[in-house]
C-alpha cells in the first residue's frame, strides 16, 4: 500500500507542476505587452536589411 501512495503523490505533484508551469509565461505576457511599440518604428526592423544580396 505504501508504494501505491508514493505513486499517487508523485502523480499529483506532476499534475500540479504541469498546471502551474504554463501560468508563469501567461502572467509575464500581460506586463510585457504594453512595452511593445505598435506599429513598429520605421527603420527599426532588421528584416530585409541583409547585406548578402
C-alpha distance matrix in Angstrom:
0.0 3.8 5.5 5.2 6.4 8.8 10.0 10.7 12.5 14.4 15.5 16.7 18.6 20.2 21.2 22.7 24.5 25.9 27.2 28.8 30.4 33.1 34.1 35.7 38.3 39.1 39.8 41.9 43.9 45.3 46.9 48.1 49.8 52.7 53.7 54.6 58.2 59.0 61.2 61.1 64.0 66.7 66.7 63.4 61.6 61.4 61.1 64.1 65.7 65.0 67.9 67.1 69.2
3.8 0.0 3.8 5.4 5.1 6.3 8.7 9.9 10.6 12.4 14.3 15.4 16.6 18.5 20.0 21.2 22.7 24.5 25.9 27.1 28.5 31.5 32.4 33.7 36.4 37.5 38.0 39.9 42.2 43.6 44.9 46.1 48.0 50.9 51.7 52.7 56.4 57.4 59.6 59.4 62.2 64.9 64.8 61.4 59.7 59.5 59.3 62.4 63.8 63.2 66.0 65.3 67.5
5.5 3.8 0.0 3.8 5.4 5.1 6.3 8.7 10.0 10.6 12.4 14.3 15.5 16.6 18.4 20.1 21.2 22.6 24.5 25.9 27.0 29.8 31.2 32.4 34.9 36.1 36.9 38.7 40.7 42.5 43.8 44.7 46.6 49.6 50.4 51.1 54.8 55.7 57.8 57.5 60.3 62.9 62.7 59.3 57.5 57.1 56.8 59.8 61.3 60.5 63.3 62.4 64.6
5.2 5.4 3.8 0.0 3.8 5.4 5.1 6.2 8.7 9.9 10.6 12.3 14.3 15.4 16.4 18.4 20.0 21.1 22.6 24.4 25.8 28.3 29.6 31.2 33.7 34.5 35.4 37.5 39.4 40.9 42.6 43.6 45.2 48.2 49.2 49.9 53.5 54.2 56.4 56.2 59.2 61.8 61.8 58.5 56.6 56.4 56.0 59.0 60.6 60.0 62.9 62.0 64.1
6.4 5.1 5.4 3.8 0.0 3.8 5.4 5.0 6.2 8.6 9.8 10.5 12.3 14.3 15.2 16.5 18.3 19.9 21.1 22.5 24.2 26.9 27.8 29.3 32.1 32.9 33.4 35.6 37.7 39.0 40.5 41.8 43.5 46.4 47.4 48.3 52.0 52.8 55.1 55.0 57.9 60.7 60.8 57.4 55.7 55.7 55.4 58.6 60.1 59.6 62.6 62.0 64.1
8.8 6.3 5.1 5.4 3.8 0.0 3.8 5.4 5.2 6.1 8.6 9.8 10.6 12.3 14.2 15.4 16.5 18.4 20.0 21.1 22.4 25.4 26.5 27.6 30.3 31.5 32.0 33.9 36.1 37.7 38.9 40.0 41.9 44.8 45.6 46.5 50.2 51.2 53.4 53.1 55.9 58.6 58.5 55.1 53.4 53.2 53.1 56.2 57.6 57.0 59.9 59.2 61.5
10.0 8.7 6.3 5.1 5.4 3.8 0.0 3.8 5.5 5.1 6.1 8.6 9.9 10.6 12.2 14.3 15.3 16.5 18.4 20.0 21.0 23.7 25.2 26.6 28.9 30.0 31.0 32.9 34.8 36.5 38.0 38.9 40.6 43.7 44.5 45.2 48.8 49.6 51.7 51.4 54.3 56.9 56.9 53.5 51.6 51.4 51.0 54.1 55.6 55.0 57.9 57.1 59.3
10.7 9.9 8.7 6.2 5.0 5.4 3.8 0.0 3.8 5.4 5.1 6.1 8.7 9.9 10.5 12.3 14.2 15.3 16.5 18.3 20.0 22.4 23.5 25.3 27.8 28.5 29.4 31.6 33.4 34.8 36.5 37.7 39.2 42.2 43.3 44.0 47.7 48.3 50.5 50.5 53.5 56.2 56.4 53.1 51.3 51.3 50.9 54.0 55.7 55.3 58.4 57.8 59.8
12.5 10.6 10.0 8.7 6.2 5.2 5.5 3.8 0.0 3.8 5.4 5.0 6.2 8.7 9.8 10.6 12.2 14.2 15.4 16.5 18.2 21.0 21.8 23.2 26.0 26.9 27.4 29.5 31.6 33.0 34.4 35.6 37.4 40.3 41.3 42.3 45.9 46.9 49.2 49.1 51.9 54.7 54.8 51.4 49.8 49.9 49.8 53.0 54.5 54.2 57.2 56.8 58.9
14.4 12.4 10.6 9.9 8.6 6.1 5.1 5.4 3.8 0.0 3.8 5.4 5.2 6.3 8.6 10.0 10.6 12.3 14.3 15.4 16.4 19.3 20.7 21.8 24.3 25.6 26.3 28.1 30.1 31.9 33.3 34.1 36.0 39.0 39.8 40.5 44.2 45.2 47.4 47.0 49.8 52.5 52.5 49.1 47.3 47.2 47.1 50.2 51.7 51.2 54.1 53.6 55.8
15.5 14.3 12.4 10.6 9.8 8.6 6.1 5.1 5.4 3.8 0.0 3.8 5.5 5.1 6.1 8.6 9.8 10.5 12.3 14.3 15.4 17.8 19.3 21.0 23.2 24.1 25.3 27.3 28.9 30.7 32.4 33.2 34.7 37.9 38.9 39.4 43.0 43.7 45.8 45.7 48.7 51.3 51.4 48.1 46.3 46.2 45.8 48.9 50.6 50.2 53.3 52.7 54.7
16.7 15.4 14.3 12.3 10.5 9.8 8.6 6.1 5.0 5.4 3.8 0.0 3.8 5.4 5.1 6.2 8.5 9.9 10.6 12.3 14.2 16.6 17.4 19.3 21.9 22.5 23.2 25.6 27.4 28.7 30.4 31.7 33.2 36.1 37.3 38.1 41.7 42.4 44.7 44.8 47.7 50.5 50.9 47.5 45.9 46.2 45.9 49.2 50.8 50.7 53.8 53.5 55.4
18.6 16.6 15.5 14.3 12.3 10.6 9.9 8.7 6.2 5.2 5.5 3.8 0.0 3.8 5.5 5.2 6.1 8.6 9.9 10.5 12.0 15.0 15.9 17.1 19.9 20.9 21.4 23.4 25.5 27.1 28.4 29.5 31.4 34.3 35.2 36.1 39.8 40.8 43.1 42.9 45.7 48.5 48.7 45.3 43.7 43.9 43.9 47.2 48.6 48.4 51.5 51.2 53.4
20.2 18.5 16.6 15.4 14.3 12.3 10.6 9.9 8.7 6.3 5.1 5.4 3.8 0.0 3.8 5.5 5.0 6.1 8.6 9.9 10.5 13.2 14.9 16.2 18.4 19.6 20.7 22.4 24.2 26.2 27.7 28.4 30.0 33.2 34.0 34.6 38.2 39.0 41.2 40.9 43.8 46.5 46.6 43.2 41.4 41.4 41.2 44.4 46.0 45.7 48.8 48.3 50.4
21.2 20.0 18.4 16.4 15.2 14.2 12.2 10.5 9.8 8.6 6.1 5.1 5.5 3.8 0.0 3.8 5.4 5.1 6.2 8.7 10.1 12.0 13.4 15.6 17.7 18.2 19.5 21.7 23.2 24.8 26.7 27.6 28.9 32.0 33.2 33.8 37.3 37.9 40.1 40.1 43.2 45.9 46.3 43.0 41.2 41.5 41.1 44.3 46.1 46.0 49.3 48.9 50.8
22.7 21.2 20.1 18.4 16.5 15.4 14.3 12.3 10.6 10.0 8.6 6.2 5.2 5.5 3.8 0.0 3.8 5.4 5.1 6.1 8.5 10.9 11.3 13.3 16.0 16.4 17.1 19.5 21.3 22.6 24.3 25.6 27.1 30.0 31.2 32.1 35.7 36.5 38.9 39.0 41.9 44.8 45.3 41.9 40.4 40.9 40.8 44.2 45.8 45.9 49.2 49.1 51.0
24.5 22.7 21.2 20.0 18.3 16.5 15.3 14.2 12.2 10.6 9.8 8.5 6.1 5.0 5.4 3.8 0.0 3.8 5.4 5.2 5.9 9.1 10.2 11.3 13.8 15.0 15.8 17.6 19.6 21.4 22.8 23.6 25.4 28.5 29.3 30.1 33.8 34.8 37.1 36.8 39.6 42.5 42.7 39.3 37.8 38.0 38.0 41.4 42.8 42.8 46.0 45.9 48.0
25.9 24.5 22.6 21.1 19.9 18.4 16.5 15.3 14.2 12.3 10.5 9.9 8.6 6.1 5.1 5.4 3.8 0.0 3.8 5.6 5.5 7.3 9.5 11.3 12.9 13.8 15.5 17.3 18.6 20.6 22.5 23.0 24.3 27.6 28.6 29.0 32.5 33.1 35.3 35.2 38.2 40.9 41.2 37.9 36.1 36.4 36.1 39.4 41.0 41.1 44.3 44.1 45.9
27.2 25.9 24.5 22.6 21.1 20.0 18.4 16.5 15.4 14.3 12.3 10.6 9.9 8.6 6.2 5.1 5.4 3.8 0.0 3.8 5.8 6.6 7.4 10.2 12.2 12.1 13.5 16.0 17.2 18.6 20.7 21.8 22.9 25.9 27.4 27.9 31.5 32.0 34.3 34.5 37.6 40.4 41.0 37.8 36.3 36.9 36.6 40.0 41.7 42.1 45.5 45.4 47.1
28.8 27.1 25.9 24.4 22.5 21.1 20.0 18.3 16.5 15.4 14.3 12.3 10.5 9.9 8.7 6.1 5.2 5.6 3.8 0.0 3.8 5.7 5.4 7.2 10.1 10.5 11.0 13.4 15.2 16.6 18.2 19.5 21.0 23.9 25.1 26.0 29.7 30.6 33.0 33.1 35.9 38.9 39.5 36.1 34.9 35.6 35.7 39.2 40.6 41.1 44.4 44.6 46.5
30.4 28.5 27.0 25.8 24.2 22.4 21.0 20.0 18.2 16.4 15.4 14.2 12.0 10.5 10.1 8.5 5.9 5.5 5.8 3.8 0.0 3.8 5.5 6.0 7.9 9.5 10.7 12.1 13.8 16.0 17.4 17.9 19.6 22.8 23.5 24.2 27.9 28.9 31.2 30.9 33.7 36.6 36.9 33.5 32.0 32.5 32.6 36.0 37.4 37.7 40.9 41.1 43.0
33.1 31.5 29.8 28.3 26.9 25.4 23.7 22.4 21.0 19.3 17.8 16.6 15.0 13.2 12.0 10.9 9.1 7.3 6.6 5.7 3.8 0.0 3.8 5.6 6.0 6.6 8.9 10.5 11.3 13.5 15.6 15.9 17.0 20.4 21.4 21.8 25.3 25.9 28.2 28.2 31.2 34.0 34.5 31.3 29.7 30.5 30.2 33.7 35.3 35.8 39.2 39.4 41.1
34.1 32.4 31.2 29.6 27.8 26.5 25.2 23.5 21.8 20.7 19.3 17.4 15.9 14.9 13.4 11.3 10.2 9.5 7.4 5.4 5.5 3.8 0.0 3.8 5.8 5.2 6.1 8.7 10.1 11.4 13.3 14.5 15.8 18.7 20.1 20.9 24.5 25.3 27.8 28.1 30.9 34.0 34.8 31.5 30.4 31.5 31.5 35.1 36.6 37.4 40.8 41.3 43.0
35.7 33.7 32.4 31.2 29.3 27.6 26.6 25.3 23.2 21.8 21.0 19.3 17.1 16.2 15.6 13.3 11.3 11.3 10.2 7.2 6.0 5.6 3.8 0.0 3.8 5.5 5.2 6.3 8.8 10.6 11.6 12.4 14.5 17.3 18.1 19.2 23.0 24.3 26.8 26.6 29.2 32.3 32.9 29.4 28.5 29.5 29.9 33.6 34.7 35.5 38.8 39.4 41.3
38.3 36.4 34.9 33.7 32.1 30.3 28.9 27.8 26.0 24.3 23.2 21.9 19.9 18.4 17.7 16.0 13.8 12.9 12.2 10.1 7.9 6.0 5.8 3.8 0.0 3.8 5.4 5.0 6.1 9.0 10.3 10.1 11.8 15.1 15.7 16.3 20.0 21.1 23.5 23.2 25.9 28.9 29.5 26.1 24.9 25.9 26.2 29.9 31.1 31.9 35.3 35.9 37.7
39.1 37.5 36.1 34.5 32.9 31.5 30.0 28.5 26.9 25.6 24.1 22.5 20.9 19.6 18.2 16.4 15.0 13.8 12.1 10.5 9.5 6.6 5.2 5.5 3.8 0.0 3.8 5.5 5.2 6.9 9.4 10.0 10.8 13.9 15.4 15.9 19.4 20.1 22.6 23.0 25.9 29.0 29.9 26.8 25.7 27.1 27.2 30.8 32.3 33.4 36.9 37.7 39.1
39.8 38.0 36.9 35.4 33.4 32.0 31.0 29.4 27.4 26.3 25.3 23.2 21.4 20.7 19.5 17.1 15.8 15.5 13.5 11.0 10.7 8.9 6.1 5.2 5.4 3.8 0.0 3.8 5.5 5.8 7.3 9.2 10.6 13.0 14.5 16.0 19.5 20.7 23.4 23.7 26.3 29.7 30.7 27.4 26.9 28.5 29.0 32.7 33.9 35.2 38.6 39.6 41.2
41.9 39.9 38.7 37.5 35.6 33.9 32.9 31.6 29.5 28.1 27.3 25.6 23.4 22.4 21.7 19.5 17.6 17.3 16.0 13.4 12.1 10.5 8.7 6.3 5.0 5.5 3.8 0.0 3.8 5.6 5.5 6.2 8.7 11.2 11.8 13.3 17.1 18.7 21.4 21.2 23.6 26.9 27.7 24.3 23.9 25.4 26.2 29.9 30.8 32.1 35.4 36.6 38.3
43.9 42.2 40.7 39.4 37.7 36.1 34.8 33.4 31.6 30.1 28.9 27.4 25.5 24.2 23.2 21.3 19.6 18.6 17.2 15.2 13.8 11.3 10.1 8.8 6.1 5.2 5.5 3.8 0.0 3.8 5.4 5.0 5.8 9.1 10.2 10.9 14.5 15.6 18.2 18.4 21.1 24.3 25.4 22.2 21.5 23.3 23.7 27.4 28.6 30.1 33.6 34.7 36.1
45.3 43.6 42.5 40.9 39.0 37.7 36.5 34.8 33.0 31.9 30.7 28.7 27.1 26.2 24.8 22.6 21.4 20.6 18.6 16.6 16.0 13.5 11.4 10.6 9.0 6.9 5.8 5.6 3.8 0.0 3.8 5.6 5.6 7.6 9.9 11.2 14.5 15.4 18.3 19.0 21.5 25.0 26.5 23.5 23.3 25.5 26.0 29.6 30.8 32.6 36.1 37.5 38.7
46.9 44.9 43.8 42.6 40.5 38.9 38.0 36.5 34.4 33.3 32.4 30.4 28.4 27.7 26.7 24.3 22.8 22.5 20.7 18.2 17.4 15.6 13.3 11.6 10.3 9.4 7.3 5.5 5.4 3.8 0.0 3.8 5.7 6.5 7.8 10.3 13.6 15.5 18.3 18.6 20.6 24.2 25.5 22.3 22.6 24.8 25.8 29.5 30.3 32.1 35.4 37.0 38.5
48.1 46.1 44.7 43.6 41.8 40.0 38.9 37.7 35.6 34.1 33.2 31.7 29.5 28.4 27.6 25.6 23.6 23.0 21.8 19.5 17.9 15.9 14.5 12.4 10.1 10.0 9.2 6.2 5.0 5.6 3.8 0.0 3.8 5.8 5.6 7.3 11.0 13.1 15.8 15.6 17.6 21.1 22.2 18.9 19.0 21.0 22.1 25.9 26.5 28.3 31.6 33.2 34.7
49.8 48.0 46.6 45.2 43.5 41.9 40.6 39.2 37.4 36.0 34.7 33.2 31.4 30.0 28.9 27.1 25.4 24.3 22.9 21.0 19.6 17.0 15.8 14.5 11.8 10.8 10.6 8.7 5.8 5.6 5.7 3.8 0.0 3.8 5.4 5.7 9.0 10.2 13.0 13.5 15.9 19.4 21.0 18.0 17.9 20.4 21.0 24.6 25.7 27.8 31.2 32.8 33.9
52.7 50.9 49.6 48.2 46.4 44.8 43.7 42.2 40.3 39.0 37.9 36.1 34.3 33.2 32.0 30.0 28.5 27.6 25.9 23.9 22.8 20.4 18.7 17.3 15.1 13.9 13.0 11.2 9.1 7.6 6.5 5.8 3.8 0.0 3.8 5.5 7.8 9.4 12.4 13.2 15.0 18.7 20.7 17.9 18.6 21.5 22.4 25.9 26.7 29.1 32.4 34.4 35.3
53.7 51.7 50.4 49.2 47.4 45.6 44.5 43.3 41.3 39.8 38.9 37.3 35.2 34.0 33.2 31.2 29.3 28.6 27.4 25.1 23.5 21.4 20.1 18.1 15.7 15.4 14.5 11.8 10.2 9.9 7.8 5.6 5.4 3.8 0.0 3.8 6.5 9.4 12.1 11.8 13.1 16.8 18.3 15.2 16.2 18.9 20.4 23.9 24.3 26.6 29.7 31.9 33.1
54.6 52.7 51.1 49.9 48.3 46.5 45.2 44.0 42.3 40.5 39.4 38.1 36.1 34.6 33.8 32.1 30.1 29.0 27.9 26.0 24.2 21.8 20.9 19.2 16.3 15.9 16.0 13.3 10.9 11.2 10.3 7.3 5.7 5.5 3.8 0.0 3.8 6.4 8.9 8.4 10.4 14.0 15.5 12.6 13.1 16.0 17.1 20.5 21.2 23.7 26.9 28.9 29.9
58.2 56.4 54.8 53.5 52.0 50.2 48.8 47.7 45.9 44.2 43.0 41.7 39.8 38.2 37.3 35.7 33.8 32.5 31.5 29.7 27.9 25.3 24.5 23.0 20.0 19.4 19.5 17.1 14.5 14.5 13.6 11.0 9.0 7.8 6.5 3.8 0.0 3.8 5.9 5.6 7.2 10.9 13.0 10.7 11.8 15.2 16.3 19.4 19.9 22.8 25.9 28.2 28.8
59.0 57.4 55.7 54.2 52.8 51.2 49.6 48.3 46.9 45.2 43.7 42.4 40.8 39.0 37.9 36.5 34.8 33.1 32.0 30.6 28.9 25.9 25.3 24.3 21.1 20.1 20.7 18.7 15.6 15.4 15.5 13.1 10.2 9.4 9.4 6.4 3.8 0.0 3.0 5.1 7.8 10.7 13.5 12.0 12.4 15.9 16.1 19.0 20.1 23.2 26.4 28.5 28.7
61.2 59.6 57.8 56.4 55.1 53.4 51.7 50.5 49.2 47.4 45.8 44.7 43.1 41.2 40.1 38.9 37.1 35.3 34.3 33.0 31.2 28.2 27.8 26.8 23.5 22.6 23.4 21.4 18.2 18.3 18.3 15.8 13.0 12.4 12.1 8.9 5.9 3.0 0.0 3.8 6.5 8.6 11.6 10.8 11.1 14.8 14.7 17.1 18.4 21.6 24.8 26.9 26.8
61.1 59.4 57.5 56.2 55.0 53.1 51.4 50.5 49.1 47.0 45.7 44.8 42.9 40.9 40.1 39.0 36.8 35.2 34.5 33.1 30.9 28.2 28.1 26.6 23.2 23.0 23.7 21.2 18.4 19.0 18.6 15.6 13.5 13.2 11.8 8.4 5.6 5.1 3.8 0.0 3.8 6.2 8.5 7.1 7.6 11.3 11.8 14.4 15.2 18.4 21.5 23.8 24.0
64.0 62.2 60.3 59.2 57.9 55.9 54.3 53.5 51.9 49.8 48.7 47.7 45.7 43.8 43.2 41.9 39.6 38.2 37.6 35.9 33.7 31.2 30.9 29.2 25.9 25.9 26.3 23.6 21.1 21.5 20.6 17.6 15.9 15.0 13.1 10.4 7.2 7.8 6.5 3.8 0.0 3.8 6.3 5.6 7.8 11.5 12.8 15.0 14.9 18.3 20.9 23.7 23.9
66.7 64.9 62.9 61.8 60.7 58.6 56.9 56.2 54.7 52.5 51.3 50.5 48.5 46.5 45.9 44.8 42.5 40.9 40.4 38.9 36.6 34.0 34.0 32.3 28.9 29.0 29.7 26.9 24.3 25.0 24.2 21.1 19.4 18.7 16.8 14.0 10.9 10.7 8.6 6.2 3.8 0.0 3.8 5.6 7.4 10.6 11.6 12.9 12.7 16.4 18.7 21.6 21.3
66.7 64.8 62.7 61.8 60.8 58.5 56.9 56.4 54.8 52.5 51.4 50.9 48.7 46.6 46.3 45.3 42.7 41.2 41.0 39.5 36.9 34.5 34.8 32.9 29.5 29.9 30.7 27.7 25.4 26.5 25.5 22.2 21.0 20.7 18.3 15.5 13.0 13.5 11.6 8.5 6.3 3.8 0.0 3.8 5.6 7.9 9.6 10.6 9.6 13.2 15.3 18.4 18.4
63.4 61.4 59.3 58.5 57.4 55.1 53.5 53.1 51.4 49.1 48.1 47.5 45.3 43.2 43.0 41.9 39.3 37.9 37.8 36.1 33.5 31.3 31.5 29.4 26.1 26.8 27.4 24.3 22.2 23.5 22.3 18.9 18.0 17.9 15.2 12.6 10.7 12.0 10.8 7.1 5.6 5.6 3.8 0.0 3.8 6.6 9.1 11.3 10.4 13.5 16.0 18.9 19.6
61.6 59.7 57.5 56.6 55.7 53.4 51.6 51.3 49.8 47.3 46.3 45.9 43.7 41.4 41.2 40.4 37.8 36.1 36.3 34.9 32.0 29.7 30.4 28.5 24.9 25.7 26.9 23.9 21.5 23.3 22.6 19.0 17.9 18.6 16.2 13.1 11.8 12.4 11.1 7.6 7.8 7.4 5.6 3.8 0.0 3.8 5.5 8.2 8.2 11.1 14.2 16.5 17.2
61.4 59.5 57.1 56.4 55.7 53.2 51.4 51.3 49.9 47.2 46.2 46.2 43.9 41.4 41.5 40.9 38.0 36.4 36.9 35.6 32.5 30.5 31.5 29.5 25.9 27.1 28.5 25.4 23.3 25.5 24.8 21.0 20.4 21.5 18.9 16.0 15.2 15.9 14.8 11.3 11.5 10.6 7.9 6.6 3.8 0.0 3.8 6.3 5.6 7.7 10.9 13.1 14.2
61.1 59.3 56.8 56.0 55.4 53.1 51.0 50.9 49.8 47.1 45.8 45.9 43.9 41.2 41.1 40.8 38.0 36.1 36.6 35.7 32.6 30.2 31.5 29.9 26.2 27.2 29.0 26.2 23.7 26.0 25.8 22.1 21.0 22.4 20.4 17.1 16.3 16.1 14.7 11.8 12.8 11.6 9.6 9.1 5.5 3.8 0.0 3.8 5.6 7.5 11.2 12.6 13.0
64.1 62.4 59.8 59.0 58.6 56.2 54.1 54.0 53.0 50.2 48.9 49.2 47.2 44.4 44.3 44.2 41.4 39.4 40.0 39.2 36.0 33.7 35.1 33.6 29.9 30.8 32.7 29.9 27.4 29.6 29.5 25.9 24.6 25.9 23.9 20.5 19.4 19.0 17.1 14.4 15.0 12.9 10.6 11.3 8.2 6.3 3.8 0.0 3.8 5.7 9.0 10.2 9.8
65.7 63.8 61.3 60.6 60.1 57.6 55.6 55.7 54.5 51.7 50.6 50.8 48.6 46.0 46.1 45.8 42.8 41.0 41.7 40.6 37.4 35.3 36.6 34.7 31.1 32.3 33.9 30.8 28.6 30.8 30.3 26.5 25.7 26.7 24.3 21.2 19.9 20.1 18.4 15.2 14.9 12.7 9.6 10.4 8.2 5.6 5.6 3.8 0.0 3.8 6.5 8.9 9.2
65.0 63.2 60.5 60.0 59.6 57.0 55.0 55.3 54.2 51.2 50.2 50.7 48.4 45.7 46.0 45.9 42.8 41.1 42.1 41.1 37.7 35.8 37.4 35.5 31.9 33.4 35.2 32.1 30.1 32.6 32.1 28.3 27.8 29.1 26.6 23.7 22.8 23.2 21.6 18.4 18.3 16.4 13.2 13.5 11.1 7.7 7.5 5.7 3.8 0.0 3.8 5.4 6.8
67.9 66.0 63.3 62.9 62.6 59.9 57.9 58.4 57.2 54.1 53.3 53.8 51.5 48.8 49.3 49.2 46.0 44.3 45.5 44.4 40.9 39.2 40.8 38.8 35.3 36.9 38.6 35.4 33.6 36.1 35.4 31.6 31.2 32.4 29.7 26.9 25.9 26.4 24.8 21.5 20.9 18.7 15.3 16.0 14.2 10.9 11.2 9.0 6.5 3.8 0.0 3.8 5.6
67.1 65.3 62.4 62.0 62.0 59.2 57.1 57.8 56.8 53.6 52.7 53.5 51.2 48.3 48.9 49.1 45.9 44.1 45.4 44.6 41.1 39.4 41.3 39.4 35.9 37.7 39.6 36.6 34.7 37.5 37.0 33.2 32.8 34.4 31.9 28.9 28.2 28.5 26.9 23.8 23.7 21.6 18.4 18.9 16.5 13.1 12.6 10.2 8.9 5.4 3.8 0.0 3.8
69.2 67.5 64.6 64.1 64.1 61.5 59.3 59.8 58.9 55.8 54.7 55.4 53.4 50.4 50.8 51.0 48.0 45.9 47.1 46.5 43.0 41.1 43.0 41.3 37.7 39.1 41.2 38.3 36.1 38.7 38.5 34.7 33.9 35.3 33.1 29.9 28.8 28.7 26.8 24.0 23.9 21.3 18.4 19.6 17.2 14.2 13.0 9.8 9.2 6.8 5.6 3.8 0.0
